[in-house]
Each structure stands twice: as C-alpha cells, then as structure tokens.
Amino acid sequence: MEITRSQYKSKPSIVCSTSRIRAEFIPEPGGKMVSFKDLANGYEYLVQRPGKEYKDQPVDGIYVEGECSGYDDMFPTIDACECRQEPWKGLPMGDHGEVWSRPWKTVTDNDQLILTVKSSLFPYSLQKSISFPSEHSLRISYTLENFSEHDFEFLWAGHFMFNMQPGTSIAVPDDCKNAISILSNANRAYGEVMDWPLFKDKEGSIYRADISRPPQSNGFEKYYFQNKLKEGWCKLIDPAEQKQLTVSFSVETVPYLGILMNENGWDNLYNIFIEPCTICYDRPDVAKAYGQVSSVRAGEKYHWYVELTI
C-alpha cells in the first residue's frame, strides 16, 4: 500500500493505492472517500460532481445541497430527527447524520490510513482504518467507542454512490426476497413490501429491479431487504464492459442492506446507492418501532468493516 498527499478539487486529500486500486480520501469534511478507481482501465466507480470547487455545507447542514458524491458514512441517522433516548432525549440528529460534515483527524500507522472523528453532541468517537487485504481489495475497518455510562443507540449506513451503465445487474444473497420501500417516484407507499426482484412501476407494469433500466425510465427507488442477511455482500456486474464490483461487510454487526436505484429519477444522475447498514428505515427511532435496534454498550466498542473488491 502506498500513501501519498494530493488535492481533490479545493480540498487536501490522501491517496491510498496498490498496483490495481487508487482510493482518495479528504479528511475534511467527513473523512470521505471521493474516488475509487480501477488502475487497470482507469474506470471511476464513485459518482463525481462537476466543478473545481468542493461544495461545502456547514456542520449538520443539508447533505444533498453539498457535494453529494463518492462514499460517506451516515451516522447516527440518515433522516434528520431528534434523539429519543435518555439522557440525550431532544438533541438533534442532523440530516444524513453528523459525521459526514465534520473534519476527521488522520494518522498513518503500519501501512494503514486511520481517520477519527469525535461528536460534539454525543459521547462517542468513530474511527476507520483503511487497508488493502489484496491488490484488488480495499477494506475500511470501523471502531465506534462509547464514552458514556449509558448504551447508545444508532444507525450506521455506508453511503456508496456508484456509477452504473444501462444493463448493470445487482446480485445479492439468496435469502433477499422481500424489500421494504422507503423512497420512490412510483406512487408507492412508505413501508410497502415488494417481492424482489420483480417490482411494479407507476403504471403498474412489472419490471426487473435487479437490472438497471435506461435513463429515460426516470426511475427512483430506495428499499431495504426486510430480513437480516446470512451473508454480507452485494455485487454489481456490468456485462457490456465485463466489470464486476463486490461490496462485502461484517454481517454479524451490519446485518441489513439498502439499495437506491436512481435511473435519472433524481438530480439528473444515473447511479446506484449501495448501503450496508446496522438497521433500516433511515432513522433509529422508526427502526426501533419495527423491532430493530443497534447499540454500543456503555463504555464499550462496536466493530464492523466494509470491503470493495474488483
């Protein structure tokens, strides 16, 4: 693994690379992975935005009004809400969480890049370590530490914004059968359960949700698989270009998977969001109402990882 300093738009960046992968991070804001590139063919997997200036937002700003690209950590919520848990009841949990908009501290240690952020509202720190298990794989290992005398309930979701082409297919574990709709422009009710991969569009016609449609379909659909996964992975396959990307994650601590297929239905983007997550429904209080809770115990740590393999 080679670690070098660089510049991404108007932001200082850190590049981690092997002979096959180039991954670029900006410490501020968000410790964000802004680029993930296959050096064999120059293909950029992560969505890029135009312009030379990085679109900043204030701390706890509106996520979609910022750069809205690449890979961010959503923590401790996705939707803006108030904490419902004592002793922090009433404290705000900002839009898409709070860590994407904050500066992260960086150090390099034993051939790893380590990024850390501490909350100014809640008693936790979140750390991620960047390493390469192989020339073809990037691993991000997370440690969440709770400094309080109370358990802390949270939602974490990895917010990957991947480029895709018409005909890109999605492969998921065999037990992913039922999908819960969260956001849609297909006249679908929040919480509607759909049979994967055959969804209905707004005209009532059946289509394959596991294969991306052309941009003129203007589709936009976010859903979570209803069950806890037995295996933690999701695969994107581009048959035309013979490219394949696997997102794998620690299913014991990150047991759910969300997908947002954006076929030009939002913001003139044609991309797919892959979101491994600790709980569903985009906010911890709503997930709890459905019987889903992820928490780090008082004075303890919570560990997980995500891995990208090309």
ChimeraX attribute file (.defattr): number of C-alpha atoms within 10 A of each C-alpha:
attribute: neighborCount
match mode: 1-to-1
recipient: residues
	/A:1	18
	/A:2	11
	/A:3	17
	/A:4	10
	/A:5	11
	/A:6	14
	/A:7	13
	/A:8	17
	/A:9	13
	/A:10	11
	/A:11	16
	/A:12	13
	/A:13	21
	/A:14	21
	/A:15	21
	/A:16	23
	/A:17	21
	/A:18	18
	/A:19	13
	/A:20	16
	/A:21	23
	/A:22	20
	/A:23	19
	/A:24	23
	/A:25	28
	/A:26	23
	/A:27	20
	/A:28	18
	/A:29	20
	/A:30	23
	/A:31	28
	/A:32	23
	/A:33	21
	/A:34	21
	/A:35	20
	/A:36	25
	/A:37	18
	/A:38	18
	/A:39	14
	/A:40	9
	/A:41	8
	/A:42	12
	/A:43	12
	/A:44	16
	/A:45	18
	/A:46	22
	/A:47	22
	/A:48	16
	/A:49	14
	/A:50	8
	/A:51	9
	/A:52	10
	/A:53	12
	/A:54	15
	/A:55	13
	/A:56	16
	/A:57	17
	/A:58	11
	/A:59	14
	/A:60	18
	/A:61	17
	/A:62	17
	/A:63	20
	/A:64	12
	/A:65	10
	/A:66	14
	/A:67	16
	/A:68	18
	/A:69	20
	/A:70	23
	/A:71	25
	/A:72	22
	/A:73	23
	/A:74	23
	/A:75	21
	/A:76	25
	/A:77	28
	/A:78	24
	/A:79	16
	/A:80	18
	/A:81	18
	/A:82	17
	/A:83	20
	/A:84	14
	/A:85	15
	/A:86	11
	/A:87	10
	/A:88	14
	/A:89	10
	/A:90	12
	/A:91	15
	/A:92	16
	/A:93	21
	/A:94	22
	/A:95	21
	/A:96	28
	/A:97	27
	/A:98	25
	/A:99	27
	/A:100	25
	/A:101	26
	/A:102	20
	/A:103	19
	/A:104	22
	/A:105	15
	/A:106	19
	/A:107	10
	/A:108	12
	/A:109	9
	/A:110	6
	/A:111	13
	/A:112	17
	/A:113	20
	/A:114	20
	/A:115	23
	/A:116	21
	/A:117	21
	/A:118	18
	/A:119	12
	/A:120	10
	/A:121	11
	/A:122	15
	/A:123	17
	/A:124	18
	/A:125	17
	/A:126	20
	/A:127	20
	/A:128	23
	/A:129	19
	/A:130	22
	/A:131	20
	/A:132	20
	/A:133	12
	/A:134	14
	/A:135	14
	/A:136	14
	/A:137	18
	/A:138	24
	/A:139	20
	/A:140	18
	/A:141	18
	/A:142	20
	/A:143	16
	/A:144	19
	/A:145	21
	/A:146	22
	/A:147	18
	/A:148	14
	/A:149	11
	/A:150	15
	/A:151	16
	/A:152	23
	/A:153	18
	/A:154	20
	/A:155	24
	/A:156	24
	/A:157	26
	/A:158	22
	/A:159	23
	/A:160	24
	/A:161	23
	/A:162	21
	/A:163	18
	/A:164	22
	/A:165	20
	/A:166	16
	/A:167	15
	/A:168	20
	/A:169	19
	/A:170	19
	/A:171	14
	/A:172	18
	/A:173	13
	/A:174	9
	/A:175	13
	/A:176	21
	/A:177	14
	/A:178	17
	/A:179	23
	/A:180	22
	/A:181	23
	/A:182	20
	/A:183	16
	/A:184	20
	/A:185	15
	/A:186	16
	/A:187	12
	/A:188	16
	/A:189	13
	/A:190	13
	/A:191	14
	/A:192	12
	/A:193	18
	/A:194	17
	/A:195	14
	/A:196	15
	/A:197	17
	/A:198	13
	/A:199	18
	/A:200	17
	/A:201	20
	/A:202	13
	/A:203	8
	/A:204	10
	/A:205	9
	/A:206	12
	/A:207	14
	/A:208	14
	/A:209	18
	/A:210	18
	/A:211	19
	/A:212	24
	/A:213	22
	/A:214	14
	/A:215	17
	/A:216	9
	/A:217	13
	/A:218	17
	/A:219	21
	/A:220	19
	/A:221	21
	/A:222	19
	/A:223	25
	/A:224	25
	/A:225	23
	/A:226	19
	/A:227	15
	/A:228	18
	/A:229	19
	/A:230	14
	/A:231	18
	/A:232	21
	/A:233	21
	/A:234	20
	/A:235	18
	/A:236	22
	/A:237	19
	/A:238	18
	/A:239	13
	/A:240	10
	/A:241	9
	/A:242	7
	/A:243	13
	/A:244	14
	/A:245	17
	/A:246	18
	/A:247	21
	/A:248	18
	/A:249	26
	/A:250	17
	/A:251	21
	/A:252	15
	/A:253	16
	/A:254	23
	/A:255	20
	/A:256	26
	/A:257	29
	/A:258	25
	/A:259	21
	/A:260	22
	/A:261	24
	/A:262	26
	/A:263	24
	/A:264	18
	/A:265	19
	/A:266	15
	/A:267	8
	/A:268	11
	/A:269	15
	/A:270	24
	/A:271	25
	/A:272	26
	/A:273	22
	/A:274	23
	/A:275	25
	/A:276	29
	/A:277	23
	/A:278	24
	/A:279	29
	/A:280	29
	/A:281	24
	/A:282	22
	/A:283	24
	/A:284	29
	/A:285	21
	/A:286	14
	/A:287	17
	/A:288	15
	/A:289	10
	/A:290	12
	/A:291	9
	/A:292	16
	/A:293	17
	/A:294	20
	/A:295	15
	/A:296	19
	/A:297	17
	/A:298	15
	/A:299	15
	/A:300	13
	/A:301	17
	/A:302	15
	/A:303	17
	/A:304	17
	/A:305	20
	/A:306	19
	/A:307	19
	/A:308	19
	/A:309	18
	/A:310	17
